[in-house]
Amino acid sequence: MMRNTKRRPATVGEILVSEFLAPLDIEINVLAEAMGVHRNTLSRIVHDKGSLTVPMAIKLAAALGNTAEFWLNIQHAVELWDVRNHAYQTELLDVKQIVKPSSTTAMH
């Protein structure tokens, strides 16, 4: 069952700061170096100025001891919330439904 929430989920950047960088006293440049990426690239993600890519999720996971799926699920939840709540509502006005939902198609 899908949860409907009025509050935007925490972003990758917010989770990075609150769960890893701040409590573990890790600087952005230290994490970027460990990941083999430029500091500005990671900084854009930390400050929610850029989207997380699959390669970056894999590098974050390797450096921080978790999984790429962890990071991609966070990114996906935020993007889906944005689309459903405001970001692309005008684009949806031009979409025509061609298949009516049923109990079997709603499960997939």
N, C-alpha and C positions, 0 to 999 in steps of 0.2 A: 504494500500500500504506500502511495506517495504522500509525503508530508507536505502540507501547505503552510508556509510560514511567511509572516509579514516582515521578518527581519532577514536581511541579506546574510548568507553564510560568511564565516571568516574566510579571508582570502589566503592564498599561498604566502604572501608577504606577511600578513598578520600572524599566521601560524609559525612561520620561520622566526619572527622576532619573539613572540610570546613563549614558544615552546623550546626553542633552540638557541638563538643568538643571545637573548638577554639572560636567561637562567644559566647558560653555560659560559657566559662571558666570551662569546666568539664574535670577533669583528668581521664585517662583510669582506674585507680584503683577505682575511685569513681563510674564510670559507671558500672564497673565489679561487684563491691559489690552490687550495686542496682539491678543488673540482677541476682545475685546469681551464678556468674561464676568466675573462676580463672582469675586473671589479665592477665596471659600469654595467655589464650585462646582468650580473647578479643584483646590483643595486636597483635596476629597473624592476626586477621581479619583487624584491623586498619592499619597494615603495609603490607597488601596484601600478606601474607604468608600462608593463609589458606582460604578455601572456606566457605561461609556462609551456615549453615545448616538450615533446617526448624525450629527446636527448638530454635536455636540462633536468627533467624529472629523474632520469636514470642516474645522472651525475649527483644530484642532490641525495638520492637514496643511497648511493655508494658512499658518499662522504658522511652522511648522518646516520647510517645504520638502519634504514627502514626500506620501504619499497617504492618503486616508481608509481605503482598503483595508488599508494597513499597520497602522493602529491597530485596525481592526475585526477583522483576523485575529488579532491578539494577544488581544483581548477574547474572541473566539470560542474560541480554543485553551484559555484558562483556564476558561471556562464549561463547555466540553465535558469537560475533565479533571475538574472538580469533580463534574459529573453522573456520569461513569463511575466515579469513585473513592470518592465518599461522600455528596455533598450530597443526592442524591435517590434513594438506593437503596431506601428504604422505599416510595416512591411507585411504583417499578418493580414491586414485588411484586403490585400490582393490575392490571398491564397484561397482556393476553392477546395472544399472537402470532396473527395471522390469516392471514399470508402466510409461507410457509416460504422461507428464502433459497435462491436458486439462483445459478448462476454469472452469469446475465444481470442479475438484480436487485441482486446485491452490487456491481456496478460502478457503479450510479447513485447 
